[in-house]
Amino acid sequence: MPSQFQEIVELLTRVQQLGIALALLIATIMLIYGGILWMRGTPDSQQKARRIIFNTFVGLIIVLMAGGLVEFVKGVLCGGA
């Protein structure tokens, strides 16, 4: 593979890693926030906490699946570079 393509692949890999790291950080913060809301004890806050926690897990699964898809496509197109 030409060196300029290798540099682009490396840049895209770093952007992907940064995106996943940010998603994990945001997911952690949202789970903590959801847990605090759940502990408040009122029915409204517990319902809101359930939605936040569920949506956080769904979003995290989507991000991780997208990362896996990018790795798969990169492996097919770039020969695993």
VENWO-V55216 format. One record per residue. RES is the residue in three letters. PHI is phi in whole degrees, -180 to 180 (* if undefined). NEAR is the number of other ideal C-beta (glycine too) atoms within 8 Angstrom. D_FIRST is the distance of its C-alpha to the first C-alpha in Angstrom with 1 decimal. Layout:
BEGIN
res:RES phi:PHI near:NEAR d_first:D_FIRST
res:RES phi:PHI near:NEAR d_first:D_FIRST
END
This chain:
BEGIN
res:MET phi:* near:7 d_first:0.0
res:PRO phi:-61 near:5 d_first:3.8
res:SER phi:-65 near:5 d_first:6.5
res:GLN phi:-68 near:6 d_first:8.5
res:PHE phi:-70 near:9 d_first:6.6
res:GLN phi:-63 near:10 d_first:6.7
res:GLU phi:-66 near:8 d_first:10.3
res:ILE phi:-66 near:8 d_first:11.1
res:VAL phi:-62 near:12 d_first:10.4
res:GLU phi:-64 near:8 d_first:12.4
res:LEU phi:-63 near:8 d_first:15.1
res:LEU phi:-64 near:10 d_first:15.5
res:THR phi:-65 near:9 d_first:15.9
res:ARG phi:-67 near:8 d_first:18.5
res:VAL phi:-65 near:8 d_first:20.3
res:GLN phi:-62 near:11 d_first:20.5
res:GLN phi:-63 near:8 d_first:21.9
res:LEU phi:-65 near:8 d_first:24.3
res:GLY phi:-62 near:10 d_first:25.4
res:ILE phi:-68 near:11 d_first:26.2
res:ALA phi:-63 near:8 d_first:28.0
res:LEU phi:-65 near:8 d_first:30.1
res:ALA phi:-63 near:11 d_first:30.9
res:LEU phi:-66 near:9 d_first:32.2
res:LEU phi:-64 near:8 d_first:34.2
res:ILE phi:-64 near:8 d_first:35.8
res:ALA phi:-63 near:11 d_first:36.5
res:THR phi:-62 near:8 d_first:38.2
res:ILE phi:-63 near:8 d_first:40.3
res:MET phi:-67 near:11 d_first:41.2
res:LEU phi:-66 near:10 d_first:42.3
res:ILE phi:-64 near:8 d_first:44.5
res:TYR phi:-61 near:9 d_first:46.0
res:GLY phi:-63 near:13 d_first:46.6
res:GLY phi:-65 near:10 d_first:48.3
res:ILE phi:-66 near:8 d_first:50.5
res:LEU phi:-62 near:12 d_first:51.6
res:TRP phi:-63 near:11 d_first:52.3
res:MET phi:-73 near:6 d_first:54.5
res:ARG phi:-62 near:8 d_first:56.6
res:GLY phi:94 near:5 d_first:58.3
res:THR phi:-76 near:6 d_first:59.3
res:PRO phi:-59 near:5 d_first:58.4
res:ASP phi:-65 near:6 d_first:56.7
res:SER phi:-70 near:11 d_first:54.4
res:GLN phi:-69 near:12 d_first:53.7
res:GLN phi:-65 near:8 d_first:52.7
res:LYS phi:-64 near:9 d_first:50.4
res:ALA phi:-64 near:12 d_first:48.9
res:ARG phi:-60 near:10 d_first:48.3
res:ARG phi:-63 near:8 d_first:46.4
res:ILE phi:-63 near:12 d_first:44.4
res:ILE phi:-66 near:13 d_first:43.5
res:PHE phi:-62 near:8 d_first:42.6
res:ASN phi:-65 near:8 d_first:40.5
res:THR phi:-65 near:12 d_first:38.7
res:PHE phi:-65 near:8 d_first:37.8
res:VAL phi:-63 near:8 d_first:36.7
res:GLY phi:-62 near:10 d_first:34.5
res:LEU phi:-66 near:11 d_first:33.0
res:ILE phi:-63 near:8 d_first:32.2
res:ILE phi:-63 near:8 d_first:30.6
res:VAL phi:-63 near:11 d_first:28.4
res:LEU phi:-68 near:9 d_first:27.4
res:MET phi:-67 near:8 d_first:26.7
res:ALA phi:-65 near:8 d_first:24.6
res:GLY phi:-62 near:11 d_first:22.5
res:GLY phi:-65 near:8 d_first:22.2
res:LEU phi:-65 near:8 d_first:21.2
res:VAL phi:-63 near:10 d_first:18.5
res:GLU phi:-62 near:9 d_first:17.1
res:PHE phi:-62 near:8 d_first:17.5
res:VAL phi:-64 near:8 d_first:15.8
res:LYS phi:-62 near:13 d_first:12.8
res:GLY phi:-64 near:9 d_first:12.8
res:VAL phi:-71 near:6 d_first:13.1
res:LEU phi:-79 near:6 d_first:10.6
res:CYS phi:-111 near:10 d_first:7.8
res:GLY phi:69 near:6 d_first:9.0
res:GLY phi:81 near:5 d_first:11.0
res:ALA phi:-69 near:7 d_first:9.0
END
